[in-house]
Amino acid sequence: MSDTIYSAKAALGAYRSLQNMPSAPSAPGTPDAPQADFAELLAGAGKGAIEKAQAAEAVMTEGLAGGHTTQEVVQATLELEQTVQLAVSVRDKLVEAYQDIMRMPI
């Protein structure tokens, strides 16, 4: 039980010391990194999920033909499952945000 208290105190101390640290100044004359908008980030995440699904499907197909071991097929399936779960949770949050916006009074 004392370990959790020590861990909480250590985390709090680390957080406080981080808050007191100055941020790194950017060098003069260097352009800021280009900022991607939300739509681009979402589109990139969607493309990445589709590519991961296609790669997992290819591994599964080759596994049925004997090209991959059972372990590789299972790993590809589990990675695909995690990708689908993430995509579903992001979709649910987007729908929830849309519904909240639609409920706002004008």
Number of C-alpha atoms within 10 A of each C-alpha: 5 7 8 9 10 11 11 12 12 12 12 12 12 11 11 11 10 11 10 8 8 7 8 6 6 9 8 6 6 7 8 8 6 6 7 8 8 9 9 11 11 12 11 12 13 13 12 13 17 15 12 17 19 13 14 22 16 14 21 22 14 14 17 13 9 10 13 14 13 13 10 15 21 15 14 20 17 13 15 20 14 12 17 16 12 13 15 12 12 13 12 12 12 12 12 12 12 11 11 10 10 10 9 7 5 4
